Amino acid sequence: MKEIRIIDQTFRDAHQCLWASRMRTGMMLPVAEQMDRIGFESIDLAGGVHFDVGVRYLKENPWEKIRLMCRKVKQTPMICTVRSTGGIGFNVVPNDIQLLWIERLIANGMRIFRVFDPLLDLDNNIYQLNYAKELGAYTTGVLAYGHSPVHTDELYAAKAKELVKRAKIDSFMLKDAPGLLTPDRVKTLIPAIKKALGKIPLELHTHCTTGLGPMTVLEGVKAGADRVHTSIAPLANGAAQPATQTIVRNLRAMGYAVNVNDSLVDEVSEHFRKVAEQEGKPVGVPAEYDAFHYEHQVPGGMISNFQAQLAQAGLSHKLPEVLHECARVRSELGWPIMITPFSQFVGTLAVLNVVNGERYRVIPDEIKKYALGYNGKLLAPIEPNVLDKIITNGSQSIALKPPAPEPGVPALRKKYPGMSDEERLLRHAYAGTQVDDMFAAGPIKTDYEFEAPLVRLLEEVLKQPKRARICIESKMFNLEMRTLSGSDA
C-alpha cells in the first residue's frame, strides 16, 4: 500500500488566500504543538507576502514570528519559500541579498527551502537552491504551472530534468498557484515530470479556485504524485487548497495509506472555526466551476482590487472588459504565468488600457523592465508591435539592456550599521518608517483569547448609536438596558 504524505498549508497559503494573510502569530501558537504531532510531512510557514503583511499591517516582526513558531514546532520541518529574483519583496534585488535572505531564514529555523521562478528561467534560482543545500537545508525545486500554448508537458519534463541535473534537489513541487490544473491535465503532465525526476518525490500543490482542486489532487495521486498540499478546513476550499479532512478520507477510500492523526486535525479545525467566528473572517466554501477563469486567469484577490479601482473611477461596468483585456495582454506579453509579480503586471496594464481608452499608451516601469528581460528570459516573444509601444511609451530612463548585477550586501551593511542582518533586510525591503512603526508596536502577542459570546454581543451593541432601550433575551436570562433621562440620573 503506497503512503501519501501531506504537506500542510494552513499557516501560510490558506490564510493568504482566504484572510489576505492576516492570521496573527497569536492565532497560530495555541495549536502549533498539535500541528507538530499530526504527522504532516512538513508545514509551510513563511513566504514573501507574510513578511510584507507582518511589517506593514500586523506590525509583527516576521523574524520573531519564525523563532516563536520554531520553539513550538520541533519535530515537523517547516518550509520557507522565496521568489527567485525578488527575495521577500517584489523588485529585482542583487544576488548576494537573495543569498542573505536564504542564510537568515535557515539560521532562524526554516529547515526546508523552496524557490520558484515565475518565468521558469532556472538561471534565476539554481544558484539559490545550491546555496541552501550548502547550508544544510532540504531543498525543493519548484516549477510554477502555467496554462497556455507554450506550457506543454514537454516543457515541464525538460525543466524538471534540468533542475535535477543542476540543483541536486531533494524533492520537486508542481506549483499551481492560479488553480488551473484539471484532472485530465495531471494524467499526462505528472507522468511526464515523474519520468524526468526518477526517484525524487513529486509534490502537487493546487487551489480550489475553479472548483476542480479536490479531484485534481486525487487524480494527481493516481498519476504518480507522492505528496499533496492541503489545508485544514475551515481554512480550505474557496481560493485556498483542498481540505485536509476530505482529501485524507478519499485517499484512504482509494486504498492509500495516510498517516495523520484525525483527532488532532479536528482540534485544529475547531480552533480556527472559533477564530474565524470571533474575528469575522470568511471560511472557505467550495467554488462553482467558472470556465472564464481559464481565459483571464486573474487571482481572486486581484478581481476584488479591480472592482474597487474601477468603482473609484465610476467604471464598475468595465470589469468584464478588464478581464478580457487581461487575457489579451497576457498573450501579447509572451504568456507569463499569472502569479506574483506578473499577475499584477498584466492586471495593471489591462486596467490602464481600458481606462485610458488607448492600449499601451501608459507603460509602468515594471512592464518595460519585464519586456527588456530584467526579470529573466521569456518563454515566448512579446508581439513585435506591442514591444515597440512598450519601449517607445515607457520611461526613457530605463536602459534597453539590463545592467550587470552588482553586490548589494556591503552597501546595505554600511547604510545600516549596528543592527542585525535580519533588520537590515527588512529595511532594504520596506521604505519609509514601516519597519520603525512595526518595532514601535511592541512585542508580538503570543496568546489568543476567546471572548464569551455575550461579551462580544455587548461590545457590538455599545458600538451602535445610542438607543433608548435595548433588550437581550435567551433561555437563560433577560437583559434590558435603558438610557436614563436627566431626572432619573
C-alpha positions as CSV (number, residue, x, y, z in Angstrom):
1,M,0.0,0.0,0.0
2,K,1.5,3.3,-1.1
3,E,1.7,6.0,1.5
4,I,0.8,9.6,0.5
5,R,2.4,12.3,2.6
6,I,0.5,15.5,3.4
7,I,2.2,18.9,3.4
8,D,0.2,21.5,5.3
9,Q,-0.7,25.0,4.1
10,T,-2.9,26.2,6.9
11,F,-0.3,28.5,8.4
12,R,0.8,30.0,5.0
13,D,-1.1,29.8,1.8
14,A,-4.6,29.1,3.2
15,H,-4.9,32.3,5.1
16,Q,-3.1,34.1,2.3
17,C,-6.0,33.1,0.1
18,L,-8.9,33.5,2.5
19,W,-7.8,36.1,5.0
20,A,-5.4,38.3,3.0
21,S,-2.5,36.8,5.1
22,R,-4.0,38.4,8.3
23,M,-3.5,35.4,10.6
24,R,-1.6,36.7,13.5
25,T,1.1,34.8,15.4
26,G,-1.1,34.6,18.5
27,M,-3.7,32.7,16.4
28,M,-1.1,30.1,15.4
29,L,0.8,29.4,18.6
30,P,-2.1,27.9,20.6
31,V,-2.3,25.0,18.1
32,A,1.3,24.8,17.0
33,E,2.1,21.8,19.2
34,Q,-1.0,19.9,17.9
35,M,0.1,20.7,14.3
36,D,3.6,19.3,15.1
37,R,2.0,16.0,16.2
38,I,-0.5,15.5,13.4
39,G,2.0,13.6,11.2
40,F,2.5,16.1,8.3
41,E,5.5,15.6,6.0
42,S,6.2,19.3,6.6
43,I,4.4,22.6,7.4
44,D,4.6,25.6,5.2
45,L,5.1,28.8,7.2
46,A,6.9,31.7,5.6
47,G,6.7,33.5,2.2
48,G,7.2,36.9,0.9
49,V,3.7,38.2,1.4
50,H,3.8,37.2,5.0
51,F,6.8,39.3,5.7
52,D,5.1,42.1,3.9
53,V,1.8,41.9,5.8
54,G,3.6,41.3,9.1
55,V,5.7,44.5,8.7
56,R,3.1,46.8,7.1
57,Y,-0.3,45.7,8.6
58,L,0.0,43.3,11.5
59,K,3.0,45.2,13.0
60,E,4.6,41.8,13.9
61,N,8.3,41.2,13.4
62,P,8.4,38.3,10.8
63,W,11.7,37.0,12.1
64,E,10.4,36.8,15.7
65,K,7.3,35.0,14.4
66,I,9.5,32.4,12.8
67,R,11.5,31.9,16.0
68,L,8.4,31.6,18.2
69,M,6.9,29.0,15.9
70,C,10.1,27.0,15.7
71,R,10.1,26.7,19.5
72,K,6.7,25.1,19.3
73,V,7.0,23.0,16.2
74,K,10.1,20.8,16.9
75,Q,9.5,17.6,15.0
76,T,7.9,18.6,11.7
77,P,10.2,20.6,9.4
78,M,8.8,24.0,8.4
79,I,9.1,25.5,5.0
80,C,10.1,28.9,3.7
81,T,9.5,30.0,0.1
82,V,11.0,32.9,-1.9
83,R,10.5,34.1,-5.4
84,S,13.7,33.9,-7.4
85,T,14.6,37.5,-8.3
86,G,12.8,39.3,-5.6
87,G,13.7,37.7,-2.3
88,I,10.9,38.6,0.0
89,G,9.9,41.7,-1.9
90,F,8.6,42.3,-5.4
91,N,11.5,44.2,-7.0
92,V,14.6,42.6,-8.5
93,V,17.4,42.6,-5.9
94,P,21.1,41.8,-6.1
95,N,22.1,38.1,-6.0
96,D,24.0,38.4,-2.7
97,I,21.0,39.9,-1.0
98,Q,19.0,37.0,-2.2
99,L,21.5,34.7,-0.6
100,L,21.5,36.7,2.6
101,W,17.7,36.1,2.8
102,I,18.3,32.4,2.5
103,E,21.0,32.3,5.1
104,R,18.9,34.2,7.7
105,L,15.8,32.2,7.0
106,I,17.6,28.9,7.6
107,A,19.5,30.3,10.6
108,N,16.2,31.2,12.2
109,G,14.8,27.7,12.0
110,M,13.5,27.1,8.5
111,R,14.5,23.5,7.5
112,I,13.1,23.2,4.0
113,F,13.8,25.8,1.4
114,R,11.9,26.3,-1.8
115,V,12.5,28.8,-4.6
116,F,10.4,29.3,-7.7
117,D,10.8,31.5,-10.8
118,P,7.6,32.6,-12.4
119,L,9.3,32.6,-15.9
120,L,10.7,29.1,-15.4
121,D,14.1,30.7,-16.0
122,L,16.2,28.3,-13.9
123,D,19.3,30.5,-14.1
124,N,17.4,32.7,-11.7
125,N,17.1,30.1,-8.9
126,I,19.6,27.2,-9.4
127,Y,22.3,29.1,-7.5
128,Q,19.9,29.8,-4.6
129,L,18.9,26.1,-4.3
130,N,22.6,25.1,-4.3
131,Y,23.4,27.7,-1.6
132,A,20.6,26.5,0.6
133,K,21.8,22.9,0.2
134,E,25.3,24.0,1.3
135,L,23.8,25.5,4.4
136,G,22.2,22.1,5.3
137,A,18.6,22.8,4.2
138,Y,16.4,20.2,2.5
139,T,15.7,21.7,-1.0
140,T,12.6,21.5,-3.1
141,G,12.8,22.5,-6.8
142,V,9.6,24.3,-7.9
143,L,8.1,24.7,-11.3
144,A,5.1,27.0,-11.5
145,Y,2.2,25.8,-13.6
146,G,1.1,27.9,-16.5
147,H,-1.9,27.3,-18.7
148,S,-1.0,28.5,-22.3
149,P,0.2,27.1,-25.6
150,V,3.8,27.3,-24.5
151,H,3.4,25.5,-21.2
152,T,3.4,22.0,-22.5
153,D,4.2,18.6,-20.9
154,E,7.4,18.5,-22.8
155,L,8.5,21.9,-21.5
156,Y,7.9,20.8,-17.9
157,A,9.6,17.5,-18.3
158,A,12.7,19.3,-19.7
159,K,12.7,21.9,-16.9
160,A,12.4,19.1,-14.3
161,K,15.3,17.2,-15.8
162,E,17.4,20.4,-15.8
163,L,16.5,21.0,-12.1
164,V,17.6,17.5,-11.1
165,K,20.9,17.8,-13.0
166,R,21.9,21.3,-11.9
167,A,20.5,21.6,-8.4
168,K,20.5,18.1,-6.9
169,I,17.2,18.8,-5.3
170,D,15.6,16.6,-2.5
171,S,12.1,16.9,-3.8
172,F,10.1,18.5,-6.6
173,M,7.0,20.6,-6.4
174,L,4.5,21.4,-9.2
175,K,3.0,24.7,-8.0
176,D,-0.4,25.6,-9.4
177,A,-1.0,28.9,-7.7
178,P,-3.8,30.1,-10.0
179,G,-5.7,26.8,-9.6
180,L,-5.7,26.0,-13.3
181,L,-4.8,22.3,-13.3
182,T,-7.5,19.9,-14.2
183,P,-8.0,16.2,-13.6
184,D,-7.3,15.5,-17.2
185,R,-4.2,17.6,-17.4
186,V,-2.4,15.9,-14.5
187,K,-3.0,12.5,-16.1
188,T,-0.3,13.4,-18.7
189,L,1.7,16.1,-17.0
190,I,2.6,14.3,-13.8
191,P,3.8,11.1,-15.5
192,A,6.0,13.2,-17.9
193,I,7.6,15.0,-14.9
194,K,7.9,11.8,-12.9
195,K,9.9,10.2,-15.7
196,A,12.4,13.1,-15.6
197,L,12.6,13.0,-11.8
198,G,13.5,9.4,-11.3
199,K,13.2,8.5,-7.6
200,I,12.8,12.1,-6.4
201,P,9.4,12.6,-4.8
202,L,6.8,14.8,-6.5
203,E,4.6,17.3,-4.6
204,L,1.4,18.5,-6.0
205,H,0.1,22.0,-5.0
206,T,-3.1,23.4,-6.4
207,H,-6.0,25.6,-5.4
208,C,-9.8,25.2,-5.5
209,T,-10.4,28.4,-7.5
210,T,-12.2,26.6,-10.3
211,G,-13.8,24.0,-8.0
212,L,-11.6,21.3,-9.5
213,G,-8.9,21.2,-6.8
214,P,-10.0,18.1,-4.9
215,M,-10.5,16.0,-8.0
216,T,-7.2,17.3,-9.4
217,V,-5.4,16.2,-6.3
218,L,-6.9,12.7,-6.3
219,E,-6.2,12.2,-10.0
220,G,-2.7,13.6,-9.4
221,V,-2.0,10.9,-6.8
222,K,-3.3,8.2,-9.2
223,A,-1.0,9.6,-11.9
224,G,2.1,9.4,-9.5
225,A,2.2,12.3,-7.1
226,D,3.8,11.3,-3.8
227,R,2.9,14.2,-1.6
228,V,-0.1,16.6,-1.8
229,H,-0.7,20.0,-0.3
230,T,-3.8,20.6,1.8
231,S,-5.2,23.0,4.4
232,I,-7.3,22.2,7.4
233,A,-10.9,23.3,7.0
234,P,-12.4,25.8,7.6
235,L,-9.2,27.4,6.1
236,A,-9.7,25.3,2.9
237,N,-11.7,25.5,-0.4
238,G,-12.6,28.8,-1.9
239,A,-9.4,30.1,-3.4
240,A,-7.3,28.0,-0.9
241,Q,-6.3,24.4,-1.1
242,P,-8.5,21.3,-0.8
243,A,-9.5,20.4,2.7
244,T,-7.2,18.0,4.6
245,Q,-10.1,16.2,6.1
246,T,-11.7,15.5,2.7
247,I,-8.6,14.5,0.9
248,V,-7.4,12.2,3.6
249,R,-10.7,10.4,3.8
250,N,-10.9,10.0,0.0
251,L,-7.3,8.8,-0.3
252,R,-7.8,6.1,2.3
253,A,-11.0,5.0,0.5
254,M,-8.9,4.7,-2.7
255,G,-6.5,2.3,-0.9
256,Y,-3.7,4.7,0.0
257,A,-2.1,5.0,3.5
258,V,-2.3,8.4,5.0
259,N,-0.7,8.5,8.5
260,V,-2.1,11.7,10.0
261,N,-3.9,12.0,13.4
262,D,-7.5,12.8,12.6
263,S,-8.4,13.8,16.1
264,L,-5.7,16.4,16.2
265,V,-6.8,17.7,12.8
266,D,-10.3,18.1,14.3
267,E,-8.9,20.1,17.2
268,V,-7.0,22.5,15.0
269,S,-10.1,22.8,12.8
270,E,-12.3,23.7,15.7
271,H,-9.7,26.3,16.9
272,F,-9.8,28.1,13.6
273,R,-13.5,27.9,13.3
274,K,-13.8,29.8,16.5
275,V,-11.1,32.3,15.5
276,A,-13.0,32.9,12.2
277,E,-16.3,33.4,14.1
278,Q,-14.8,35.8,16.6
279,E,-12.7,37.8,14.1
280,G,-15.4,37.9,11.4
281,K,-13.2,36.1,8.9
282,P,-14.5,34.2,6.0
283,V,-14.3,30.4,5.9
284,G,-13.7,28.5,2.7
285,V,-16.6,27.1,0.8
286,P,-16.4,25.0,-2.5
287,A,-16.3,27.2,-5.5
288,E,-18.6,26.8,-8.6
289,Y,-16.8,26.0,-11.8
290,D,-16.1,29.0,-14.0
291,A,-14.7,28.3,-17.5
292,F,-14.0,32.1,-17.9
293,H,-11.3,31.8,-15.3
294,Y,-9.2,29.8,-17.7
295,E,-9.3,32.7,-20.1
296,H,-8.3,35.6,-17.8
297,Q,-6.6,33.6,-15.1
298,V,-6.8,36.5,-12.7
299,P,-6.4,35.5,-9.0
300,G,-9.5,36.2,-6.9
301,G,-7.9,38.8,-4.7
302,M,-7.0,40.9,-7.8
303,I,-10.5,40.8,-9.1
304,S,-11.7,42.5,-5.9
305,N,-9.0,45.1,-6.3
306,F,-10.2,45.7,-9.9
307,Q,-13.7,46.3,-8.6
308,A,-12.5,48.9,-6.1
309,Q,-10.3,50.7,-8.6
310,L,-13.0,50.8,-11.3
311,A,-15.6,51.9,-8.8
312,Q,-13.5,54.9,-7.8
313,A,-13.3,55.9,-11.4
314,G,-17.0,55.4,-11.9
315,L,-16.3,52.5,-14.3
316,S,-17.6,49.5,-12.4
317,H,-19.4,48.3,-15.6
318,K,-16.0,47.9,-17.2
319,L,-14.9,44.8,-15.1
320,P,-15.8,42.2,-17.8
321,E,-13.8,44.3,-20.3
322,V,-10.8,44.5,-18.0
323,L,-10.9,40.7,-17.5
324,H,-11.0,40.1,-21.3
325,E,-8.2,42.6,-21.7
326,C,-6.1,40.7,-19.1
327,A,-6.3,37.6,-21.4
328,R,-5.3,39.6,-24.4
329,V,-2.4,41.4,-22.7
330,R,-1.1,38.1,-21.3
331,S,-0.9,36.5,-24.8
332,E,0.8,39.6,-26.2
333,L,3.4,39.7,-23.4
334,G,4.5,36.1,-24.1
335,W,2.2,34.1,-21.8
336,P,3.6,34.9,-18.3
337,I,2.2,32.8,-15.5
338,M,-0.4,34.7,-13.5
339,I,1.4,34.7,-10.2
340,T,3.2,37.5,-8.4
341,P,4.6,39.7,-9.8
342,F,3.4,39.0,-13.3
343,S,-0.3,38.8,-12.4
344,Q,0.0,42.3,-11.0
345,F,1.9,43.5,-14.1
346,V,-0.7,42.1,-16.5
347,G,-3.7,43.3,-14.4
348,T,-2.3,46.8,-14.0
349,L,-1.7,47.1,-17.7
350,A,-5.1,45.8,-18.6
351,V,-6.8,48.4,-16.3
352,L,-4.7,51.2,-17.8
353,N,-5.6,50.1,-21.3
354,V,-9.3,50.1,-20.6
355,V,-9.4,53.3,-18.5
356,N,-7.3,55.3,-20.9
357,G,-9.2,54.1,-24.0
358,E,-5.9,53.5,-25.8
359,R,-3.9,50.3,-25.5
360,Y,-0.3,50.6,-24.3
361,R,-0.3,54.4,-24.1
362,V,0.7,54.4,-20.4
363,I,3.5,51.9,-19.6
364,P,4.5,51.3,-16.0
365,D,8.3,50.9,-15.4
366,E,7.8,47.3,-14.3
367,I,6.3,46.4,-17.6
368,K,9.1,47.9,-19.6
369,K,11.7,46.1,-17.4
370,Y,9.9,42.8,-17.9
371,A,9.8,43.3,-21.7
372,L,13.5,44.0,-21.7
373,G,14.5,40.9,-19.7
374,Y,15.2,42.4,-16.3
375,N,13.2,39.6,-14.7
376,G,14.8,36.8,-16.8
377,K,14.3,35.1,-20.1
378,L,10.8,35.0,-21.5
379,L,9.4,31.6,-22.7
380,A,7.7,33.2,-25.7
381,P,8.4,36.5,-27.5
382,I,6.4,39.6,-27.0
383,E,4.4,40.6,-30.1
384,P,6.6,43.0,-32.1
385,N,4.1,45.9,-32.4
386,V,3.4,45.7,-28.6
387,L,7.1,45.6,-27.8
388,D,7.6,48.7,-29.9
389,K,4.9,50.6,-28.0
390,I,6.3,49.5,-24.6
391,I,9.8,50.7,-25.5
392,T,8.5,54.0,-27.0
393,N,6.0,54.9,-24.3
394,G,7.8,53.5,-21.3
395,S,10.3,55.6,-19.3
396,Q,13.3,56.5,-21.3
397,S,15.5,56.3,-18.2
398,I,15.3,52.5,-18.3
399,A,18.3,51.1,-20.1
400,L,17.4,48.9,-23.1
401,K,19.9,46.3,-21.8
402,P,19.7,45.2,-18.2
403,P,22.8,46.3,-16.2
404,A,25.1,43.7,-14.9
405,P,24.2,42.8,-11.3
406,E,26.3,44.4,-8.6
407,P,26.8,43.2,-4.9
408,G,24.3,44.7,-2.5
409,V,25.2,43.4,0.9
410,P,28.3,45.5,1.6
411,A,26.4,48.7,0.9
412,L,23.4,47.5,2.9
413,R,25.6,46.9,6.0
414,K,27.3,50.2,5.6
415,K,24.0,52.0,5.3
416,Y,22.6,50.3,8.4
417,P,25.4,49.8,10.9
418,G,24.9,48.4,14.4
419,M,22.0,46.2,13.6
420,S,21.3,42.6,12.7
421,D,21.2,41.4,9.1
422,E,17.6,40.4,9.7
423,E,16.7,44.1,10.5
424,R,18.8,45.3,7.6
425,L,16.9,43.0,5.2
426,L,13.6,44.4,6.4
427,R,14.8,48.0,6.0
428,H,16.0,47.1,2.5
429,A,12.6,45.8,1.5
430,Y,10.3,48.3,3.2
431,A,10.7,52.0,2.7
432,G,10.0,55.0,5.0
433,T,9.0,54.4,8.6
434,Q,7.3,51.0,8.1
435,V,10.0,49.0,10.0
436,D,10.2,51.6,12.7
437,D,6.4,51.5,13.1
438,M,6.5,47.7,13.4
439,F,9.1,47.9,16.2
440,A,7.1,50.7,17.9
441,A,4.1,48.4,18.1
442,G,5.9,46.3,20.7
443,P,6.5,42.5,21.0
444,I,4.3,40.0,19.3
445,K,1.2,39.0,21.3
446,T,1.7,35.3,21.8
447,D,-1.7,34.2,23.1
448,Y,-5.2,34.4,21.8
449,E,-8.3,34.9,24.0
450,F,-11.8,33.8,23.1
451,E,-14.4,36.1,24.4
452,A,-17.7,34.8,25.7
453,P,-20.5,35.3,23.1
454,L,-22.4,37.6,25.5
455,V,-19.3,39.8,26.0
456,R,-18.9,40.1,22.2
457,L,-22.5,40.9,21.8
458,L,-22.4,43.6,24.4
459,E,-19.3,45.1,22.8
460,E,-21.0,45.3,19.4
461,V,-24.2,46.8,21.0
462,L,-22.1,49.5,22.7
463,K,-20.6,50.4,19.3
464,Q,-24.1,51.2,17.9
465,P,-25.8,54.6,18.0
466,K,-27.4,55.4,21.4
467,R,-30.9,53.9,21.8
468,A,-33.5,54.5,24.4
469,R,-34.0,50.8,25.2
470,I,-32.1,47.6,24.3
471,C,-33.4,44.2,25.2
472,I,-31.5,40.9,25.0
473,E,-33.3,37.6,25.7
474,S,-32.2,34.0,25.9
475,K,-33.5,30.8,27.5
476,M,-31.2,31.6,30.5
477,F,-31.8,35.2,31.1
478,N,-33.4,38.5,30.1
479,L,-31.3,41.7,29.9
480,E,-32.8,45.1,29.4
481,M,-30.8,48.4,29.2
482,R,-32.4,51.8,29.2
483,T,-30.9,55.3,28.6
484,L,-31.5,57.3,31.7
485,S,-33.2,60.7,31.4
486,G,-31.8,63.7,33.3
487,S,-34.3,63.4,36.1
488,D,-33.6,59.6,36.5
489,A,-29.8,60.0,36.6
